[in-house]
Amino acid sequence: MLYSNLSTNEQGHLTIGGLDALELVKEYGSPLMVLDENRVRENCRIYVNAVKEYLPKGSMPLYAGKAFCFKGLYSIIDSEGMGADVVSPGEVYTVSAAGFPMQNVYFHGNNKTDEDIALAIEKKLGCFVADNRDELISIDRIARENGIKQRVLLRLTPGIDPHTHAKISTGKVDSKFGTAIETGQAMELVEFALGLENINLEGFHCHIGSQIFESDPFCDAADIMLKFVADVKAKFGYEVKVLNLGGGYGVRYVESHPQIDIAANIKKLGEHIAADCEKFGIVAPAILLEPGRSIVADTCTTLYKIGNVKTITGYKSYVSIDGGMTDNPRYALYGSEYTVINATKADKTADFVCTVAGRCCESGDLIGEDIAIASPERGDILAVLTTGAYNYSMASNYNRICRPAVVIVKDGETRVGIRRETFEDLIKCDM
């Protein structure tokens, strides 16, 4: 199996965290997303321990909630000693409703409205990651109206291309995110921020992209950002306290993807940062990292019921499932690869090559093509692995299809993390 928490039982069924996938579907229905809490905690601890050991004092990993955001997840994240990175007022509201310590929450986004900013300040948000001058003006004004001095990081673009998919590369100069260092605009923004009375500028942020398998792009980003920190100190006498290097470590969706040693990567990054700080003559700032995908992706498996099996003679075979792009749009968007298993026959040879098709009235509604599974039949349960990141969070009600339930498994016990949507939910906003 791709992951250690997945196995096969005596009935030949796939097990997730020791629990029979077919029994989970029998109890909770399908489609069903099954999240293994122990694996979430294991992934959190890799980051927390490595950051504590290898990065400067005060450093912390922040869970990037855009990967998967729901109240029950944040109690796990908090108990493991991580902060939170949010990107919308809805995520701000969710972490607050979950009782997460708001001083450890960082609010991103390239177009925060005045209402977004006001909500975050009302919820006592810890820190804004400000994208641009207009946003700083609004944060300063709303902070003044609330009688506070607001902590802020400035999002900067270091001009790094990590050579990932174009739609998940975010650190190039030509990006909708942040302010470019290369053009001189970042230095102008720093000077402007330092002059605002209700802004407490703590440091800088960058994010170069996602699904990155090596540490070199992060080290390259650190070079540029720490040189900028030194330039800012030389020009304004301002010592940066915090440098957020973003997230982006990849995960294994299929066997051919490399296995990443996150702790070793963080160690290498820490050594690189220490050398840079010595070279540039600056005090090492606290380092924030923003893992999202690498915290939750491999913790979740989506279970579907197979409907039809159809072979077009001389062409291909289709296996249709009771979910699809409404709960997992990533293949339609990015051509993303997945490992797929016939959970009913997990002990059998995967020798039936097919296209896995969703139920939407849309030809692009596919989970994958040229996928080998054990010979399927109507009613079998199909498992798609590594669906914890950007699946439920990007889910929709296209074709008025209900979003699936999310069930959390831990030590042989289960609980509902997100209840299944109903038809009544679909029409509750209709007038």
N, C-alpha and C positions, 0 to 999 in steps of 0.2 A: 504493500500500500504506500501511497505517496506520503502519508503522515502517520505517526506512531499511535495516534488516538483512534485510528480507523483499523478495523479488523474484520474477520469473518467468523461467524459462530457455527455450531454443529449443524444447523439447518442450511448452511451455505449462504446465509443472509449477511449483508453488510451491517456492521455495528459501528456506532458513533459514541465514543466515550463509554464503551461497554454495553450500550443499549441497542437492541435490534431495530434497524431502520423501519422494517415493515410494521412492527408493533407501535412505533411512534406515529406512523401514518394512520394506523388503525385507531389510535386514541385521539389524535389531533387533526386528522384530515390532510388533504394535499391540495395544492403545493404546500410544502412545509419547510421552513428554514430552521435548522437545528444548530444552535450555537453551543460549543463546548466551553464552559466557564473556566475549567482548569487550564485549558490551552490559552485562553485570554490572559490569565494570570501568569502563566509561564512566559508568554511573550512580553508582558509588562516588566517582569523581573529581569529579563535579559537587558532591557534598556536602563532600568533604574539602577541596577548594580554596576553596569559598565559606565554609565554617566558619573556615578559617585566615585568610581575608582580612577577613571582616566581623564575626566574633564575638570576644569577649574572649580573651586569652591563656589557654591550657590547655583551650579548648573542643574538643569531639570529637563526631563522629557515631557512634552505636552502631547496628549492624545488628540489627533486631528479628527474631529467629530464628523467632518464631511464624508468620511469613509462609511460610517455607520453611527447613527445618532438616535438613541432612545434612552429613557430615564433609567431603566434597570442596568444599563451598561455603565453609567457614570458612578454608581456606588462601587463597582468593581475597580474602575480606573482610580478613583480616589483612594480606596483602601490599599492600593498597590503603590501609592506615593507619586502619582503622576499628576501634572496639571492638565489643562484642556485648551485646545485651540478651536475656536468657533468662527463661522464665516457668514452668519446671517442672524437676523433678529429671532427667527424661529429656533435656531440652535442656542442663542443666548437664553431664551425663555425656557428651553428644555433643560439646560444644565442648572439653571436657577431652580426650576421646579423639582429637580432631582436632589436638591440640597447640597450641590457641589460647592466647595469653598470658592466664592467668586473672586477672591484676591489672586487665585491661581488660574484665572481664565483670561485668554488673550483673544481679542476680537479682530479678525481679518476682514478683507473685502475691498474691492476697488471702487465701490459706489455705495457707501453707507449714507442713508438718508438722515435728515435731522431727526426724524422719528426713531430710526434705529439707534442713533447716538443717545438720544434722550432715554430710551428704554434701557440701554446698557448701563447708563449712569444711574438710573433709578434702581437697577438691580445690583448696584455697587460693583460693577465690573472692575477687575484688576487693571487691565492694560489694553489700550487700543493699539493696533498695528496700522498706523495711518498711511494711506496710499499716496496722498498728494496735498498740495497747498490748500485747495478748497476745503478738504476734509479737516485739516488742522484748524482752519478758521472756525468751522462749525463746532469742533470739539472744544476749542478755547472758549467760545461764546456760551455754549450750553454748560460747560463746567463752571464758568463765572456765575451763570444764573442759578446754579445749584450750590454755590459757595464752596467749591472744591478745587484742588489742583490735581489734574488727571495725569496718570502715568501713560506714556506713549513711547512706542518704537516707530521708527520710520521704515517703511518697506522700500528697499532699494533694489535695482536690477544690476547684477554684477557683469552681465554680458556673457554668461556661460551657456553653452549648448551641450547638454549631457547626452545627446543623440538617442533620446527616447522618442516615442510617438509625438508628432508635432502638436497634437491636441493636449498633451500632458507635459509639455516643455514650457516653463514659465520664467526662466531666468535670463532670456535674451534681451538685448537692448530694445528691440521692437516687440514690446509686450504690452498688453492692456494693464498689467500689474506694475505697481511701483514707479519709482523715479530713477532714471539712469545715472550711474556714476560717470560713465564715459563722456557724456555730453556736458558735464559740469553742473547739471541741474540739481543733482543730489546735494552738492555742497551748498548751493543757494537755498535749498529746502532746510538744511541743517541750520543755517544762519537765521532763517525765518522762524523756525521752531524755537530756537534758543531765545528769541525775543518776545515770545508769547507768555503773558503773565500767569495764565492758568494751565499751562502745559509743563509737565515734568518729564523732559526728554531723558529716557533711560538708555537708549541705544538704537541699534539698527536690526533690520530683519531682511533676509533674502530667502528665496525658494527657487530652486533651479529646475525641478521637474519630478516625475514619479517613475516608479518601476526601474530604479537604478541598481545595478548589481555590484558595483565596485565603489571604493572610497575616493578614487582620484577626483571625480567631479566635485565632491564636497571639499576636498583639500584645495582644489583650484579656486573654489568660491571663497574659502577661508583666506587664501592669499590676497585676493582682491579686497575683501571686506576689511581685513585687519590692516592692510595698507591704507585704506580709506580712514579707518579709525585713527591711525597715526597722523594722517594728513589733517584730520579734523582737530586733533590735539595741538598740532603745530600752528594751525591757523587761528583757533579760537581758545586754546587752553582748556578745552572741554574733554574730560576723561569719560569715555564710554563705559558704562557699568554692565551692559547686557548686549550680547550678540546672538541673534536667533538665526541659525543656519537652515531652518526649515526641515522638511522631511524628504521622503522619496525612495528609501530602500525598497527593493523589489521583493516579490515572493514567487515561489514555485507554483505555477498553475499546471504545469505538465512536467513529466520526468526529465525532459531535455533542458529545462531551465536550470541554471546553476544554483547550488546551495550556498546561501550567504551565512557567514559567521558574523553576525551583527556586532558582538562584543569585540571581535578582532578589528573590525572596521572602525568602531568607535575608539579603540586604543590607538590605531594608526592616526585617526583624525586628531586625537588629543595630543599626540607627540608632534604632529605637524603644527598645531595651534601654538604649542609651547615654543617651538623653534621660531615661528613667525613673530611672536610677541617679543622674544629676545632680540631678533633681527631688527624689528621696528622700534624697539625701545619703549614699549607700552606695557602697562599692567594687564594681565590676562583678564578679559571680562568673563562674567558668567555666561555659559553657553546653553542655549535652549535648542532642542531638537523637536521635530513635529512628526513622529511616526503615526501613521493612520492605517494604511494598507497592511503594514508588517505587524500590526497589533491584532487585527481582526480578520484578515482575509482567510487565513488557513484554519480559523476556528469554526467556520460555518460550512455546512453542507446543505444544499437544497434538494429536497425529495419531491419527485413528480410521479404521477400515475400515468403509465403509458396507455394511450387510447388506441390509435390505429398504427398498424405496420403495413406499409405499402411499398411494393417494389415495381419500378417502371422498367420493364424488360429492355435490356441493352443500355440502360442508363444508371440509375441509382435506386437505393432504398431510402424511404423516409420513415422515421419513427416520430409520431406526434405525441406531445405531452400536454398536460392540463395547465401549463404555465407558459413562460416564454419571455418575450421582450418586455412585458409589463413588469416582471419581477427581476429580469436580468437583461438590460439593454446593451451590455458591453460588447457582445459579438456584432450586433447591428451597428454600433458606433465605431468600434476600434478593430474589429476582426479578432477579438481577444480569444486566446486558446483556453480550453478547459479540459480537465480529466473527468471522464464520464464513466460510470459503472452501472451495470444492471444489478441493483441492490438485491433483487430477488434471487439472482444466480451469481453472486459475487465469487463463488468458488469455481465457476465454470470458465472455460477458455473464451476470451474476447475475440471472436472470429467473425462477427457480423458487422460489416462496414456500412455505415449509414449517415444520413444527415438527420440531426435532431431538430425537429420543427416545433415551434410554439403554436398556440391555438388562435392567435390574432389573425384577422383578415388582412394580412400584409405579407407579401412574398419574402420580405427581408426578415421576418420574424423567425430567426434561427438561433440555436444555442451553439451549433458547430457543424462542420462538414467533415466527411471522411473520418468519422469516429468509429472505433472498433469496440463493440460491447458483446457480452454473451447473448446468444440468440433470444430476441425479445418476443413477448406475447402480450396481448391486450390484458391490462390489469397488473403487469409487472411494475415494480417501483424502480424508477431511474434516479440515480444520485449524481448530482453535479457538484464537484468538490471546489473548495476555495472560493466560496461565494459570500464571504463576510464583508468585503469592501466594495463599495460603489454598486451594490446590487439593490438591496432594499432602499438605500438612500437615493437611488435614481429611479426607483419604481414609479409606475404610473397607473392610471385607471383607463388607459387606452382601450377602446371597445367596451368600456364600462365593465372591466374585469376587476374583481376585488383583489386587494393586496393580500399576500399570504400571512399566516401566523408565524411568529418567531418563538421557538421553544428553547429554553436554556436547560442544558443537562449538566449535572455535576454529581460525581460520586454515586451514580446509579439513580439519582432523583431527577425529576423534571419540574419545571415551572414555566408558565407563559410569560415571555418578555414583551411581546406585542400580540394582542389578540387579532384574530382573523377579521378582516373587514367583512361587512354584510352588505346586502343590497340596500338596506336602509341607510347605511353610511354613504352609499353612492349618491343618494338623492337628498341628503339632509340639507345641502346648501341650495337646492333648487327652489324657486319661488313659483 
